[in-house]
Amino acid sequence: MARQILVAGNWKMNGSRDSVKALVEGIKAGLGKVSKSAVTICPSYVFLADVQPMIAGTAIGLGAQNLSTEAAGAFTGEISSAMLKDFACQSVIVGHSERRSLYGEDDALVAKKYAVARAAGLTPILCVGETLEEREKGITEEVVARQLDAVIALEGVAALAEGVIAYEPVWAIGTGMTASPEQAQDVHAFIRGRIAERDAGIADKVQILYGGSVKGSNAAELFSKPDIDGGLIGGASLDAEDFLKICCAAS
């Protein structure tokens, strides 16, 4: 089955109103060159209201970087799925390694966030991946399986058909180190194989993105691998020219 390449930009805690406007205008200006990839951008919460009208009517999808498991109430600093929907978000990142490592989000909480996003009609982008220490111990597959299985245990394998998976080796995020295309493909194939053990149809359909220092210079080789269906892009998504190069890599 031919899966469309998806390139999603995770802006993290970066930008100002002026820089965000310039970035979005830059992406929009070059969008005509992007022929095969679907494109999504995930600004910081406070910029969703600015970005949403700027991309209305374009092919650019809008995503958020996180969400609460709660629907409403006394949860200071949290953002609900309904609020994201109110600003026309279509997707939301759950379980990014920075949320897991810096804010203590465990597999059970990430699975719950996946479920809450899906119930709200948002496409969850589920991040999985190992640390350098875990890779050096040879337990990459064990770690990734545990993170994936938490969602399957809570939601059932069918729920993965309504989400996207992003494999992000933690040691390659923002470090300049990148898993080789072969290393990345091996883990992507493992993820697809693990899903296929439960449902081959869903495994064939689900998009699995690679995240970890993807740049315009290495995207084409990564995206050429059979089980890599695009990228979740960090630093390079803050530069319109480089982000567009990545978006065009599918061609």
C-alpha positions, 0 to 999 in steps of 0.5 A: 500500500502506498502511504503518503509522506507526512512532514510535521514541524514541531516548533517546540518553545520557539518563536515570537509573533513576528518570527512566526508570521515570517515563518508561516509566510515563508512556508506558504510561499514555497508550498507550490513546490511540494507535490507529494508530501502532506505538511503539518505545523505544530506551533506553541499554544499561544501562537495557534490563534495567529497561525490558524487564520494564516493557513486557512484555505491552504494545504497546511495542517495545524497541530499542537504539541501536547494536551491534557487528559482532562476535559476541563476544570482546575488544571492550571496551565493545561490545554484541553482537546476541546480548546485545540479543536476550537482553534481548528487543530487537526493533530496533536503530538503525544509522548514526545521524549522531552515530555517523557524525560523532562516532565515525567510522562510515563507510558500509561499517561501517554496512552491516555493522552492518545485516547483523549486526542482520538476521542476528540477527533484529533490525530495523535502523533505518538512519539516512541524512542530510546535513549543513548544508554538504552541503545547501547544496552541493546534494548531499543526494541524492548523500549519501543515495544513497551511504549507502543504496547501501552497504547494498544493495551488501552485502546486496542490495535485498531486505534493505531489506524487513526493516529501516526507514529513517530520514531525518535531516537532520543540521542538524535534529537537536537544533538546533530547526531542522526540515526543512519537511514539503515538504523532508522529503517530497522526500528521502523520495520520493527514497529510495523512488524509488531503492529502486523502481529495483531493486524496486518492491514493496520500495519500496512496503513499506519504512517511511521515518521522519523524524528531526530535531526532531519534536515534538507540534506538527509531527508530524501535518503531517509524517506526513500526507506520502505517503512519511513513515511516522513518526518517529525521535524524539530530545529529545521522546521524553524527555517522555512527554506530548510523545512520546505526542502524536507517537504520536497524530499518525497519527490 
